[in-house]
């Protein structure tokens, strides 16, 4: 299963000299889920910063889930 998400929020502070808190943040994420069985799945995702002046550059997520 493919997944995608867009994160957007306005500036934390309007009148700051620090661009990381003054600018709007825009991040896009894409990932997928591999289901090995009815109870076990692997999730992988990458989140990229689309406005590099406002937040971290890139994040990776990898998780293994097992249900009951």
Predicted model as a PDB file, atoms N, CA, C, CB and O in Angstrom, pLDDT in the B-factor column:
MODEL        1                                                                  
ATOM      1  N   UNK A   1       0.841  -1.164   0.000  1.00 89.00           N  
ATOM      2  CA  UNK A   1       0.000   0.000   0.000  1.00 89.00           C  
ATOM      3  C   UNK A   1       0.899   1.244   0.000  1.00 89.00           C  
ATOM      4  CB  UNK A   1      -0.964  -0.011   1.220  1.00 89.00           C  
ATOM      5  O   UNK A   1       1.795   1.358   0.836  1.00 89.00           O  
ATOM      6  N   UNK A   2       0.670   2.148  -0.908  1.00 90.00           N  
ATOM      7  CA  UNK A   2       1.407   3.413  -0.971  1.00 90.00           C  
ATOM      8  C   UNK A   2       0.685   4.475  -0.165  1.00 90.00           C  
ATOM      9  CB  UNK A   2       1.582   3.877  -2.431  1.00 90.00           C  
ATOM     10  O   UNK A   2      -0.544   4.505  -0.117  1.00 90.00           O  
ATOM     11  N   UNK A   3       1.467   5.355   0.478  1.00 92.00           N  
ATOM     12  CA  UNK A   3       0.900   6.425   1.294  1.00 92.00           C  
ATOM     13  C   UNK A   3       1.627   7.724   0.982  1.00 92.00           C  
ATOM     14  CB  UNK A   3       0.998   6.088   2.810  1.00 92.00           C  
ATOM     15  O   UNK A   3       2.811   7.715   0.645  1.00 92.00           O  
ATOM     16  N   UNK A   4       0.917   8.840   1.093  1.00 94.00           N  
ATOM     17  CA  UNK A   4       1.528  10.163   0.901  1.00 94.00           C  
ATOM     18  C   UNK A   4       0.836  11.159   1.815  1.00 94.00           C  
ATOM     19  CB  UNK A   4       1.434  10.625  -0.590  1.00 94.00           C  
ATOM     20  O   UNK A   4      -0.355  11.037   2.101  1.00 94.00           O  
ATOM     21  N   UNK A   5       1.604  12.154   2.273  1.00 92.00           N  
ATOM     22  CA  UNK A   5       1.036  13.168   3.150  1.00 92.00           C  
ATOM     23  C   UNK A   5       1.802  14.472   2.963  1.00 92.00           C  
ATOM     24  CB  UNK A   5       1.076  12.710   4.634  1.00 92.00           C  
ATOM     25  O   UNK A   5       2.998  14.463   2.673  1.00 92.00           O  
ATOM     26  N   UNK A   6       1.114  15.575   3.128  1.00 91.00           N  
ATOM     27  CA  UNK A   6       1.705  16.911   3.039  1.00 91.00           C  
ATOM     28  C   UNK A   6       1.466  17.622   4.360  1.00 91.00           C  
ATOM     29  CB  UNK A   6       1.104  17.727   1.844  1.00 91.00           C  
ATOM     30  O   UNK A   6       0.329  17.706   4.824  1.00 91.00           O  
ATOM     31  N   UNK A   7       2.533  18.136   4.971  1.00 85.00           N  
ATOM     32  CA  UNK A   7       2.453  18.864   6.238  1.00 85.00           C  
ATOM     33  C   UNK A   7       2.722  20.338   5.957  1.00 85.00           C  
ATOM     34  CB  UNK A   7       3.468  18.294   7.292  1.00 85.00           C  
ATOM     35  O   UNK A   7       3.715  20.682   5.316  1.00 85.00           O  
ATOM     36  N   UNK A   8       1.846  21.197   6.434  1.00 86.00           N  
ATOM     37  CA  UNK A   8       2.031  22.642   6.254  1.00 86.00           C  
ATOM     38  C   UNK A   8       1.581  23.342   7.531  1.00 86.00           C  
ATOM     39  CB  UNK A   8       1.231  23.175   5.007  1.00 86.00           C  
ATOM     40  O   UNK A   8       0.515  23.042   8.068  1.00 86.00           O  
ATOM     41  N   UNK A   9       2.405  24.283   8.019  1.00 81.00           N  
ATOM     42  CA  UNK A   9       1.940  25.141   9.109  1.00 81.00           C  
ATOM     43  C   UNK A   9       2.585  26.517   8.973  1.00 81.00           C  
ATOM     44  CB  UNK A   9       2.269  24.511  10.496  1.00 81.00           C  
ATOM     45  O   UNK A   9       3.652  26.675   8.380  1.00 81.00           O  
ATOM     46  N   UNK A  10       1.908  27.492   9.537  1.00 80.00           N  
ATOM     47  CA  UNK A  10       2.380  28.874   9.438  1.00 80.00           C  
ATOM     48  C   UNK A  10       3.560  29.093  10.387  1.00 80.00           C  
ATOM     49  CB  UNK A  10       1.234  29.871   9.758  1.00 80.00           C  
ATOM     50  O   UNK A  10       3.936  28.202  11.149  1.00 80.00           O  
ATOM     51  N   UNK A  11       4.125  30.277  10.324  1.00 75.00           N  
ATOM     52  CA  UNK A  11       5.284  30.619  11.140  1.00 75.00           C  
ATOM     53  C   UNK A  11       4.935  30.573  12.628  1.00 75.00           C  
ATOM     54  CB  UNK A  11       5.812  32.009  10.761  1.00 75.00           C  
ATOM     55  O   UNK A  11       3.826  30.931  13.024  1.00 75.00           O  
ATOM     56  N   UNK A  12       5.899  30.127  13.456  1.00 72.00           N  
ATOM     57  CA  UNK A  12       5.676  30.100  14.897  1.00 72.00           C  
ATOM     58  C   UNK A  12       5.704  31.503  15.492  1.00 72.00           C  
ATOM     59  CB  UNK A  12       6.723  29.225  15.577  1.00 72.00           C  
ATOM     60  O   UNK A  12       4.918  31.821  16.384  1.00 72.00           O  
ATOM     61  N   UNK A  13       6.610  32.337  14.997  1.00 73.00           N  
ATOM     62  CA  UNK A  13       6.741  33.715  15.456  1.00 73.00           C  
ATOM     63  C   UNK A  13       6.809  34.628  14.245  1.00 73.00           C  
ATOM     64  CB  UNK A  13       7.996  33.894  16.356  1.00 73.00           C  
ATOM     65  O   UNK A  13       7.534  34.343  13.292  1.00 73.00           O  
ATOM     66  N   UNK A  14       6.060  35.719  14.273  1.00 72.00           N  
ATOM     67  CA  UNK A  14       6.011  36.627  13.127  1.00 72.00           C  
ATOM     68  C   UNK A  14       7.230  37.543  13.031  1.00 72.00           C  
ATOM     69  CB  UNK A  14       4.763  37.464  13.199  1.00 72.00           C  
ATOM     70  O   UNK A  14       7.701  37.825  11.929  1.00 72.00           O  
ATOM     71  N   UNK A  15       7.742  38.009  14.160  1.00 76.00           N  
ATOM     72  CA  UNK A  15       8.809  39.009  14.129  1.00 76.00           C  
ATOM     73  C   UNK A  15      10.080  38.474  14.783  1.00 76.00           C  
ATOM     74  CB  UNK A  15       8.356  40.296  14.832  1.00 76.00           C  
ATOM     75  O   UNK A  15      10.544  39.017  15.786  1.00 76.00           O  
ATOM     76  N   UNK A  16      10.630  37.429  14.223  1.00 73.00           N  
ATOM     77  CA  UNK A  16      11.861  36.840  14.738  1.00 73.00           C  
ATOM     78  C   UNK A  16      12.954  36.969  13.687  1.00 73.00           C  
ATOM     79  CB  UNK A  16      11.647  35.354  15.130  1.00 73.00           C  
ATOM     80  O   UNK A  16      12.683  36.972  12.487  1.00 73.00           O  
ATOM     81  N   UNK A  17      14.182  37.076  14.153  1.00 75.00           N  
ATOM     82  CA  UNK A  17      15.318  37.110  13.227  1.00 75.00           C  
ATOM     83  C   UNK A  17      15.783  35.701  12.855  1.00 75.00           C  
ATOM     84  CB  UNK A  17      16.480  37.897  13.844  1.00 75.00           C  
ATOM     85  O   UNK A  17      16.626  35.540  11.973  1.00 75.00           O  
ATOM     86  N   UNK A  18      15.247  34.696  13.514  1.00 72.00           N  
ATOM     87  CA  UNK A  18      15.617  33.311  13.250  1.00 72.00           C  
ATOM     88  C   UNK A  18      14.683  32.767  12.181  1.00 72.00           C  
ATOM     89  CB  UNK A  18      15.553  32.443  14.549  1.00 72.00           C  
ATOM     90  O   UNK A  18      13.483  32.632  12.418  1.00 72.00           O  
ATOM     91  N   UNK A  19      15.217  32.454  11.010  1.00 65.00           N  
ATOM     92  CA  UNK A  19      14.363  32.025   9.896  1.00 65.00           C  
ATOM     93  C   UNK A  19      13.701  30.671  10.148  1.00 65.00           C  
ATOM     94  CB  UNK A  19      15.176  31.958   8.620  1.00 65.00           C  
ATOM     95  O   UNK A  19      12.657  30.382   9.562  1.00 65.00           O  
ATOM     96  N   UNK A  20      14.290  29.837  11.009  1.00 65.00           N  
ATOM     97  CA  UNK A  20      13.703  28.519  11.277  1.00 65.00           C  
ATOM     98  C   UNK A  20      12.353  28.616  11.979  1.00 65.00           C  
ATOM     99  CB  UNK A  20      14.654  27.688  12.120  1.00 65.00           C  
ATOM    100  O   UNK A  20      11.519  27.724  11.819  1.00 65.00           O  
ATOM    101  N   UNK A  21      12.115  29.678  12.753  1.00 69.00           N  
ATOM    102  CA  UNK A  21      10.823  29.829  13.431  1.00 69.00           C  
ATOM    103  C   UNK A  21       9.967  30.916  12.804  1.00 69.00           C  
ATOM    104  CB  UNK A  21      11.038  30.138  14.898  1.00 69.00           C  
ATOM    105  O   UNK A  21       8.780  31.017  13.113  1.00 69.00           O  
ATOM    106  N   UNK A  22      10.540  31.725  11.936  1.00 70.00           N  
ATOM    107  CA  UNK A  22       9.798  32.809  11.309  1.00 70.00           C  
ATOM    108  C   UNK A  22       9.088  32.380  10.022  1.00 70.00           C  
ATOM    109  CB  UNK A  22      10.729  33.953  11.015  1.00 70.00           C  
ATOM    110  O   UNK A  22       8.044  32.936   9.683  1.00 70.00           O  
ATOM    111  N   UNK A  23       9.636  31.407   9.309  1.00 71.00           N  
ATOM    112  CA  UNK A  23       9.062  30.995   8.033  1.00 71.00           C  
ATOM    113  C   UNK A  23       8.041  29.883   8.179  1.00 71.00           C  
ATOM    114  CB  UNK A  23      10.150  30.553   7.102  1.00 71.00           C  
ATOM    115  O   UNK A  23       8.015  29.175   9.186  1.00 71.00           O  
ATOM    116  N   UNK A  24       7.212  29.738   7.181  1.00 76.00           N  
ATOM    117  CA  UNK A  24       6.231  28.648   7.156  1.00 76.00           C  
ATOM    118  C   UNK A  24       6.953  27.329   6.844  1.00 76.00           C  
ATOM    119  CB  UNK A  24       5.103  28.931   6.098  1.00 76.00           C  
ATOM    120  O   UNK A  24       7.923  27.301   6.087  1.00 76.00           O  
ATOM    121  N   UNK A  25       6.463  26.253   7.437  1.00 79.00           N  
ATOM    122  CA  UNK A  25       7.064  24.942   7.204  1.00 79.00           C  
ATOM    123  C   UNK A  25       6.200  24.144   6.241  1.00 79.00           C  
ATOM    124  CB  UNK A  25       7.246  24.174   8.533  1.00 79.00           C  
ATOM    125  O   UNK A  25       4.976  24.104   6.369  1.00 79.00           O  
ATOM    126  N   UNK A  26       6.857  23.508   5.273  1.00 85.00           N  
ATOM    127  CA  UNK A  26       6.172  22.654   4.297  1.00 85.00           C  
ATOM    128  C   UNK A  26       6.999  21.375   4.163  1.00 85.00           C  
ATOM    129  CB  UNK A  26       5.996  23.383   2.893  1.00 85.00           C  
ATOM    130  O   UNK A  26       8.167  21.421   3.779  1.00 85.00           O  
ATOM    131  N   UNK A  27       6.387  20.238   4.480  1.00 87.00           N  
ATOM    132  CA  UNK A  27       7.062  18.953   4.351  1.00 87.00           C  
ATOM    133  C   UNK A  27       6.165  17.987   3.602  1.00 87.00           C  
ATOM    134  CB  UNK A  27       7.444  18.384   5.734  1.00 87.00           C  
ATOM    135  O   UNK A  27       4.946  17.994   3.770  1.00 87.00           O  
ATOM    136  N   UNK A  28       6.772  17.166   2.786  1.00 93.00           N  
ATOM    137  CA  UNK A  28       6.037  16.129   2.064  1.00 93.00           C  
ATOM    138  C   UNK A  28       6.568  14.762   2.462  1.00 93.00           C  
ATOM    139  CB  UNK A  28       6.149  16.331   0.534  1.00 93.00           C  
ATOM    140  O   UNK A  28       7.773  14.567   2.622  1.00 93.00           O  
ATOM    141  N   UNK A  29       5.660  13.833   2.617  1.00 94.00           N  
ATOM    142  CA  UNK A  29       6.057  12.488   3.020  1.00 94.00           C  
ATOM    143  C   UNK A  29       5.493  11.442   2.073  1.00 94.00           C  
ATOM    144  CB  UNK A  29       5.599  12.203   4.445  1.00 94.00           C  
ATOM    145  O   UNK A  29       4.389  11.590   1.550  1.00 94.00           O  
ATOM    146  N   UNK A  30       6.264  10.385   1.859  1.00 96.00           N  
ATOM    147  CA  UNK A  30       5.809   9.266   1.042  1.00 96.00           C  
ATOM    148  C   UNK A  30       6.319   7.987   1.687  1.00 96.00           C  
ATOM    149  CB  UNK A  30       6.305   9.394  -0.443  1.00 96.00           C  
ATOM    150  O   UNK A  30       7.430   7.938   2.214  1.00 96.00           O  
ATOM    151  N   UNK A  31       5.500   6.971   1.637  1.00 97.00           N  
ATOM    152  CA  UNK A  31       5.895   5.713   2.237  1.00 97.00           C  
ATOM    153  C   UNK A  31       5.078   4.560   1.695  1.00 97.00           C  
ATOM    154  CB  UNK A  31       5.762   5.782   3.735  1.00 97.00           C  
ATOM    155  O   UNK A  31       4.198   4.732   0.852  1.00 97.00           O  
ATOM    156  N   UNK A  32       5.393   3.386   2.201  1.00 96.00           N  
ATOM    157  CA  UNK A  32       4.632   2.208   1.802  1.00 96.00           C  
ATOM    158  C   UNK A  32       4.644   1.181   2.910  1.00 96.00           C  
ATOM    159  CB  UNK A  32       5.193   1.607   0.514  1.00 96.00           C  
ATOM    160  O   UNK A  32       5.485   1.214   3.808  1.00 96.00           O  
ATOM    161  N   UNK A  33       3.692   0.266   2.829  1.00 96.00           N  
ATOM    162  CA  UNK A  33       3.545  -0.806   3.797  1.00 96.00           C  
ATOM    163  C   UNK A  33       3.601  -2.144   3.073  1.00 96.00           C  
ATOM    164  CB  UNK A  33       2.223  -0.662   4.589  1.00 96.00           C  
ATOM    165  O   UNK A  33       2.879  -2.367   2.101  1.00 96.00           O  
ATOM    166  N   UNK A  34       4.466  -3.029   3.556  1.00 95.00           N  
ATOM    167  CA  UNK A  34       4.511  -4.409   3.055  1.00 95.00           C  
ATOM    168  C   UNK A  34       3.878  -5.300   4.116  1.00 95.00           C  
ATOM    169  CB  UNK A  34       5.992  -4.868   2.731  1.00 95.00           C  
ATOM    170  O   UNK A  34       4.348  -5.349   5.252  1.00 95.00           O  
ATOM    171  N   UNK A  35       2.828  -5.992   3.752  1.00 94.00           N  
ATOM    172  CA  UNK A  35       2.189  -6.921   4.672  1.00 94.00           C  
ATOM    173  C   UNK A  35       2.698  -8.326   4.379  1.00 94.00           C  
ATOM    174  CB  UNK A  35       0.638  -6.854   4.554  1.00 94.00           C  
ATOM    175  O   UNK A  35       2.413  -8.895   3.325  1.00 94.00           O  
ATOM    176  N   UNK A  36       3.453  -8.880   5.324  1.00 93.00           N  
ATOM    177  CA  UNK A  36       4.009 -10.223   5.165  1.00 93.00           C  
ATOM    178  C   UNK A  36       2.972 -11.295   5.476  1.00 93.00           C  
ATOM    179  CB  UNK A  36       5.228 -10.402   6.065  1.00 93.00           C  
ATOM    180  O   UNK A  36       2.959 -12.365   4.867  1.00 93.00           O  
ATOM    181  N   UNK A  37       2.113 -10.990   6.427  1.00 93.00           N  
ATOM    182  CA  UNK A  37       1.035 -11.905   6.806  1.00 93.00           C  
ATOM    183  C   UNK A  37      -0.102 -11.065   7.376  1.00 93.00           C  
ATOM    184  CB  UNK A  37       1.528 -12.986   7.848  1.00 93.00           C  
ATOM    185  O   UNK A  37      -0.042  -9.836   7.336  1.00 93.00           O  
ATOM    186  N   UNK A  38      -1.117 -11.700   7.896  1.00 91.00           N  
ATOM    187  CA  UNK A  38      -2.254 -10.959   8.458  1.00 91.00           C  
ATOM    188  C   UNK A  38      -1.858 -10.180   9.710  1.00 91.00           C  
ATOM    189  CB  UNK A  38      -3.398 -11.919   8.789  1.00 91.00           C  
ATOM    190  O   UNK A  38      -2.536  -9.221  10.081  1.00 91.00           O  
ATOM    191  N   UNK A  39      -0.760 -10.585  10.368  1.00 94.00           N  
ATOM    192  CA  UNK A  39      -0.369  -9.940  11.624  1.00 94.00           C  
ATOM    193  C   UNK A  39       0.960  -9.204  11.560  1.00 94.00           C  
ATOM    194  CB  UNK A  39      -0.302 -10.957  12.704  1.00 94.00           C  
ATOM    195  O   UNK A  39       1.309  -8.518  12.521  1.00 94.00           O  
ATOM    196  N   UNK A  40       1.715  -9.313  10.477  1.00 96.00           N  
ATOM    197  CA  UNK A  40       3.050  -8.706  10.411  1.00 96.00           C  
ATOM    198  C   UNK A  40       3.172  -7.804   9.189  1.00 96.00           C  
ATOM    199  CB  UNK A  40       4.139  -9.794  10.376  1.00 96.00           C  
ATOM    200  O   UNK A  40       2.831  -8.194   8.073  1.00 96.00           O  
ATOM    201  N   UNK A  41       3.671  -6.581   9.425  1.00 96.00           N  
ATOM    202  CA  UNK A  41       3.837  -5.615   8.332  1.00 96.00           C  
ATOM    203  C   UNK A  41       5.085  -4.772   8.570  1.00 96.00           C  
ATOM    204  CB  UNK A  41       2.586  -4.705   8.205  1.00 96.00           C  
ATOM    205  O   UNK A  41       5.493  -4.550   9.709  1.00 96.00           O  
ATOM    206  N   UNK A  42       5.673  -4.315   7.491  1.00 97.00           N  
ATOM    207  CA  UNK A  42       6.835  -3.428   7.526  1.00 97.00           C  
ATOM    208  C   UNK A  42       6.441  -2.107   6.876  1.00 97.00           C  
ATOM    209  CB  UNK A  42       8.071  -4.071   6.798  1.00 97.00           C  
ATOM    210  O   UNK A  42       5.952  -2.081   5.746  1.00 97.00           O  
ATOM    211  N   UNK A  43       6.658  -1.005   7.604  1.00 96.00           N  
ATOM    212  CA  UNK A  43       6.384   0.337   7.094  1.00 96.00           C  
ATOM    213  C   UNK A  43       7.705   1.044   6.816  1.00 96.00           C  
ATOM    214  CB  UNK A  43       5.520   1.154   8.099  1.00 96.00           C  
ATOM    215  O   UNK A  43       8.627   0.967   7.628  1.00 96.00           O  
ATOM    216  N   UNK A  44       7.807   1.730   5.684  1.00 97.00           N  
ATOM    217  CA  UNK A  44       8.978   2.527   5.333  1.00 97.00           C  
ATOM    218  C   UNK A  44       8.491   3.865   4.793  1.00 97.00           C  
ATOM    219  CB  UNK A  44       9.883   1.787   4.286  1.00 97.00           C  
ATOM    220  O   UNK A  44       7.545   3.921   4.006  1.00 97.00           O  
ATOM    221  N   UNK A  45       9.147   4.943   5.223  1.00 96.00           N  
ATOM    222  CA  UNK A  45       8.725   6.277   4.775  1.00 96.00           C  
ATOM    223  C   UNK A  45       9.920   7.219   4.724  1.00 96.00           C  
ATOM    224  CB  UNK A  45       7.633   6.850   5.708  1.00 96.00           C  
ATOM    225  O   UNK A  45      10.925   7.016   5.406  1.00 96.00           O  
ATOM    226  N   UNK A  46       9.786   8.249   3.902  1.00 95.00           N  
ATOM    227  CA  UNK A  46      10.752   9.337   3.826  1.00 95.00           C  
ATOM    228  C   UNK A  46       9.966  10.642   3.855  1.00 95.00           C  
ATOM    229  CB  UNK A  46      11.649   9.230   2.535  1.00 95.00           C  
ATOM    230  O   UNK A  46       8.969  10.798   3.149  1.00 95.00           O  
ATOM    231  N   UNK A  47      10.432  11.579   4.684  1.00 91.00           N  
ATOM    232  CA  UNK A  47       9.797  12.894   4.795  1.00 91.00           C  
ATOM    233  C   UNK A  47      10.833  13.924   4.375  1.00 91.00           C  
ATOM    234  CB  UNK A  47       9.265  13.173   6.259  1.00 91.00           C  
ATOM    235  O   UNK A  47      11.906  14.011   4.972  1.00 91.00           O  
ATOM    236  N   UNK A  48      10.518  14.697   3.356  1.00 90.00           N  
ATOM    237  CA  UNK A  48      11.445  15.688   2.795  1.00 90.00           C  
ATOM    238  C   UNK A  48      10.937  17.089   3.082  1.00 90.00           C  
ATOM    239  CB  UNK A  48      11.623  15.481   1.269  1.00 90.00           C  
ATOM    240  O   UNK A  48       9.742  17.368   2.978  1.00 90.00           O  
ATOM    241  N   UNK A  49      11.863  17.964   3.446  1.00 85.00           N  
ATOM    242  CA  UNK A  49      11.533  19.365   3.703  1.00 85.00           C  
ATOM    243  C   UNK A  49      11.435  20.097   2.363  1.00 85.00           C  
ATOM    244  CB  UNK A  49      12.601  20.037   4.634  1.00 85.00           C  
ATOM    245  O   UNK A  49      12.401  20.132   1.601  1.00 85.00           O  
ATOM    246  N   UNK A  50      10.282  20.675   2.082  1.00 83.00           N  
ATOM    247  CA  UNK A  50      10.086  21.407   0.834  1.00 83.00           C  
ATOM    248  C   UNK A  50      10.401  22.889   0.982  1.00 83.00           C  
ATOM    249  CB  UNK A  50       8.663  21.234   0.349  1.00 83.00           C  
ATOM    250  O   UNK A  50      10.484  23.603  -0.018  1.00 83.00           O  
ATOM    251  N   UNK A  51      10.578  23.367   2.222  1.00 77.00           N  
ATOM    252  CA  UNK A  51      11.009  24.730   2.512  1.00 77.00           C  
ATOM    253  C   UNK A  51      12.240  24.613   3.410  1.00 77.00           C  
ATOM    254  CB  UNK A  51       9.857  25.584   3.199  1.00 77.00           C  
ATOM    255  O   UNK A  51      12.090  24.596   4.632  1.00 77.00           O  
ATOM    256  N   UNK A  52      13.441  24.531   2.858  1.00 71.00           N  
ATOM    257  CA  UNK A  52      14.637  24.206   3.636  1.00 71.00           C  
ATOM    258  C   UNK A  52      15.026  25.229   4.691  1.00 71.00           C  
ATOM    259  CB  UNK A  52      15.768  24.027   2.721  1.00 71.00           C  
ATOM    260  O   UNK A  52      15.882  24.931   5.525  1.00 71.00           O  
ATOM    261  N   UNK A  53      14.446  26.406   4.693  1.00 67.00           N  
ATOM    262  CA  UNK A  53      14.790  27.405   5.697  1.00 67.00           C  
ATOM    263  C   UNK A  53      13.989  27.259   6.978  1.00 67.00           C  
ATOM    264  CB  UNK A  53      14.588  28.778   5.137  1.00 67.00           C  
ATOM    265  O   UNK A  53      14.262  27.968   7.947  1.00 67.00           O  
ATOM    266  N   UNK A  54      13.001  26.358   7.018  1.00 62.00           N  
ATOM    267  CA  UNK A  54      12.095  26.323   8.160  1.00 62.00           C  
ATOM    268  C   UNK A  54      12.182  25.073   9.031  1.00 62.00           C  
ATOM    269  CB  UNK A  54      10.720  26.461   7.675  1.00 62.00           C  
ATOM    270  O   UNK A  54      11.723  25.109  10.173  1.00 62.00           O  
ATOM    271  N   UNK A  55      12.745  23.981   8.550  1.00 60.00           N  
ATOM    272  CA  UNK A  55      12.766  22.760   9.369  1.00 60.00           C  
ATOM    273  C   UNK A  55      13.874  21.817   8.908  1.00 60.00           C  
ATOM    274  CB  UNK A  55      11.401  22.040   9.307  1.00 60.00           C  
ATOM    275  O   UNK A  55      14.655  22.139   8.013  1.00 60.00           O  
ATOM    276  N   UNK A  56      13.922  20.658   9.535  1.00 64.00           N  
ATOM    277  CA  UNK A  56      14.981  19.691   9.199  1.00 64.00           C  
ATOM    278  C   UNK A  56      14.908  19.284   7.735  1.00 64.00           C  
ATOM    279  CB  UNK A  56      14.875  18.444  10.092  1.00 64.00           C  
ATOM    280  O   UNK A  56      13.864  19.421   7.096  1.00 64.00           O  
ATOM    281  N   UNK A  57      16.008  18.787   7.212  1.00 78.00           N  
ATOM    282  CA  UNK A  57      16.086  18.525   5.777  1.00 78.00           C  
ATOM    283  C   UNK A  57      15.348  17.259   5.363  1.00 78.00           C  
ATOM    284  CB  UNK A  57      17.525  18.426   5.357  1.00 78.00           C  
ATOM    285  O   UNK A  57      14.484  17.316   4.488  1.00 78.00           O  
ATOM    286  N   UNK A  58      15.669  16.117   5.970  1.00 87.00           N  
ATOM    287  CA  UNK A  58      15.045  14.869   5.561  1.00 87.00           C  
ATOM    288  C   UNK A  58      14.961  13.936   6.772  1.00 87.00           C  
ATOM    289  CB  UNK A  58      15.840  14.205   4.396  1.00 87.00           C  
ATOM    290  O   UNK A  58      15.829  13.953   7.644  1.00 87.00           O  
ATOM    291  N   UNK A  59      13.910  13.128   6.809  1.00 90.00           N  
ATOM    292  CA  UNK A  59      13.733  12.137   7.873  1.00 90.00           C  
ATOM    293  C   UNK A  59      13.366  10.804   7.241  1.00 90.00           C  
ATOM    294  CB  UNK A  59      12.639  12.588   8.893  1.00 90.00           C  
ATOM    295  O   UNK A  59      12.695  10.752   6.210  1.00 90.00           O  
ATOM    296  N   UNK A  60      13.817   9.725   7.876  1.00 94.00           N  
ATOM    297  CA  UNK A  60      13.506   8.376   7.421  1.00 94.00           C  
ATOM    298  C   UNK A  60      12.791   7.636   8.543  1.00 94.00           C  
ATOM    299  CB  UNK A  60      14.794   7.617   6.982  1.00 94.00           C  
ATOM    300  O   UNK A  60      13.097   7.844   9.717  1.00 94.00           O  
ATOM    301  N   UNK A  61      11.849   6.780   8.193  1.00 95.00           N  
ATOM    302  CA  UNK A  61      11.127   5.991   9.170  1.00 95.00           C  
ATOM    303  C   UNK A  61      11.052   4.555   8.674  1.00 95.00           C  
ATOM    304  CB  UNK A  61       9.713   6.572   9.424  1.00 95.00           C  
ATOM    305  O   UNK A  61      10.705   4.309   7.519  1.00 95.00           O  
ATOM    306  N   UNK A  62      11.373   3.618   9.540  1.00 97.00           N  
ATOM    307  CA  UNK A  62      11.279   2.199   9.235  1.00 97.00           C  
ATOM    308  C   UNK A  62      10.747   1.511  10.486  1.00 97.00           C  
ATOM    309  CB  UNK A  62      12.672   1.602   8.787  1.00 97.00           C  
ATOM    310  O   UNK A  62      11.343   1.623  11.558  1.00 97.00           O  
ATOM    311  N   UNK A  63       9.630   0.800  10.357  1.00 97.00           N  
ATOM    312  CA  UNK A  63       9.063   0.128  11.517  1.00 97.00           C  
ATOM    313  C   UNK A  63       8.489  -1.230  11.122  1.00 97.00           C  
ATOM    314  CB  UNK A  63       7.979   0.999  12.165  1.00 97.00           C  
ATOM    315  O   UNK A  63       7.948  -1.414  10.031  1.00 97.00           O  
ATOM    316  N   UNK A  64       8.625  -2.159  12.040  1.00 97.00           N  
ATOM    317  CA  UNK A  64       8.085  -3.506  11.871  1.00 97.00           C  
ATOM    318  C   UNK A  64       6.968  -3.666  12.883  1.00 97.00           C  
ATOM    319  CB  UNK A  64       9.193  -4.612  12.055  1.00 97.00           C  
ATOM    320  O   UNK A  64       7.177  -3.462  14.079  1.00 97.00           O  
ATOM    321  N   UNK A  65       5.774  -4.033  12.412  1.00 94.00           N  
ATOM    322  CA  UNK A  65       4.604  -4.186  13.290  1.00 94.00           C  
ATOM    323  C   UNK A  65       4.162  -5.640  13.334  1.00 94.00           C  
ATOM    324  CB  UNK A  65       3.440  -3.291  12.813  1.00 94.00           C  
ATOM    325  O   UNK A  65       4.186  -6.350  12.329  1.00 94.00           O  
ATOM    326  N   UNK A  66       3.762  -6.057  14.510  1.00 95.00           N  
ATOM    327  CA  UNK A  66       3.195  -7.395  14.663  1.00 95.00           C  
ATOM    328  C   UNK A  66       1.978  -7.299  15.576  1.00 95.00           C  
ATOM    329  CB  UNK A  66       4.251  -8.400  15.238  1.00 95.00           C  
ATOM    330  O   UNK A  66       2.087  -6.874  16.726  1.00 95.00           O  
ATOM    331  N   UNK A  67       0.827  -7.694  15.059  1.00 89.00           N  
ATOM    332  CA  UNK A  67      -0.411  -7.634  15.829  1.00 89.00           C  
ATOM    333  C   UNK A  67      -0.671  -8.928  16.574  1.00 89.00           C  
ATOM    334  CB  UNK A  67      -1.581  -7.322  14.920  1.00 89.00           C  
ATOM    335  O   UNK A  67       0.083  -9.896  16.474  1.00 89.00           O  
ATOM    336  N   UNK A  68      -1.737  -8.914  17.309  1.00 86.00           N  
ATOM    337  CA  UNK A  68      -2.113 -10.087  18.110  1.00 86.00           C  
ATOM    338  C   UNK A  68      -3.158 -10.907  17.405  1.00 86.00           C  
ATOM    339  CB  UNK A  68      -2.626  -9.667  19.481  1.00 86.00           C  
ATOM    340  O   UNK A  68      -3.596 -11.931  17.928  1.00 86.00           O  
TER     341      UNK A  68                                                      
ENDMDL                                                                          
END                                                                             
